[in-house]
Amino acid sequence: MSRVGKCIDNGPMEGFWGILKRENYYGRKFTKKQNLTDMITDFIDYYNNGRYQRKLHVLTPMEYHEQYFQAA
């Protein structure tokens, strides 16, 4: 998840996995691996397309990304 010798690169991914576990993993029981992978896939889609973030000016990551490249 990070470049060799650049441990600071790992911070955003650690934050993402922390959010995923806090919002969708803790307190639930997964009896099949497929259920867990489906939850992770659905959460990644939600995180990118439906979860508004204050640090992105109350936009989803994809909205922010599209807005950024329209301005360029």
LONU-705701 format. One record per residue (C-alpha): residue number from 1; x, z, y. Coordinates in Angstrom, 1 decimal, always signed. Layout:
# LONU-705701
{NUM; {X; Z; Y}}
...
//
This chain:
# LONU-705701
{1; {+0.0; +0.0; +0.0}}
{2; {+3.0; +0.2; +2.3}}
{3; {+6.2; -1.5; +2.9}}
{4; {+9.4; -0.2; +1.4}}
{5; {+10.9; +2.5; +3.6}}
{6; {+7.8; +2.6; +5.9}}
{7; {+5.8; +5.6; +4.7}}
{8; {+3.8; +5.5; +8.0}}
{9; {+2.0; +2.4; +6.7}}
{10; {+0.2; +4.5; +4.1}}
{11; {-1.7; +6.7; +6.6}}
{12; {-4.7; +4.3; +7.2}}
{13; {-5.3; +3.8; +3.5}}
{14; {-5.1; +7.6; +2.8}}
{15; {-7.7; +8.0; +5.5}}
{16; {-9.9; +5.3; +4.0}}
{17; {-9.8; +6.9; +0.5}}
{18; {-10.5; +10.3; +2.1}}
{19; {-13.7; +8.9; +3.8}}
{20; {-14.8; +7.2; +0.6}}
{21; {-14.4; +10.4; -1.5}}
{22; {-16.1; +12.6; +1.1}}
{23; {-19.1; +10.2; +1.7}}
{24; {-19.6; +8.9; -1.9}}
{25; {-17.6; +10.6; -4.6}}
{26; {-17.7; +14.4; -4.2}}
{27; {-20.8; +15.9; -5.6}}
{28; {-21.6; +12.9; -7.9}}
{29; {-20.9; +12.3; -11.5}}
{30; {-19.9; +8.9; -12.9}}
{31; {-20.5; +8.5; -16.6}}
{32; {-19.2; +4.9; -16.8}}
{33; {-16.2; +3.2; -15.2}}
{34; {-18.5; +0.3; -14.1}}
{35; {-20.6; +2.7; -12.0}}
{36; {-17.5; +4.0; -10.2}}
{37; {-16.1; +0.5; -9.5}}
{38; {-19.6; -0.6; -8.3}}
{39; {-19.7; +2.3; -5.9}}
{40; {-16.2; +1.6; -4.6}}
{41; {-17.1; -2.1; -4.1}}
{42; {-20.3; -1.3; -2.3}}
{43; {-18.6; +1.2; -0.1}}
{44; {-15.9; -1.2; +0.9}}
{45; {-18.6; -3.7; +1.9}}
{46; {-20.5; -1.0; +3.8}}
{47; {-17.3; +0.3; +5.5}}
{48; {-16.4; -3.2; +6.7}}
{49; {-19.9; -4.5; +7.6}}
{50; {-22.2; -1.6; +8.2}}
{51; {-20.3; +1.5; +9.3}}
{52; {-20.0; +1.8; +13.1}}
{53; {-16.8; +3.4; +14.3}}
{54; {-16.2; +5.0; +17.7}}
{55; {-12.5; +4.1; +17.8}}
{56; {-13.7; +0.4; +17.6}}
{57; {-16.0; +0.8; +20.5}}
{58; {-19.1; +1.5; +18.3}}
{59; {-18.6; -1.7; +16.3}}
{60; {-18.1; -2.3; +12.6}}
{61; {-14.6; -3.4; +11.6}}
{62; {-15.8; -7.0; +11.0}}
{63; {-17.6; -7.1; +14.4}}
{64; {-14.5; -5.9; +16.1}}
{65; {-12.3; -8.4; +14.2}}
{66; {-14.6; -11.3; +15.1}}
{67; {-14.8; -10.2; +18.7}}
{68; {-11.0; -9.9; +18.8}}
{69; {-10.5; -13.5; +17.6}}
{70; {-13.1; -15.0; +19.8}}
{71; {-11.3; -13.6; +22.8}}
{72; {-8.0; -15.1; +21.7}}
//
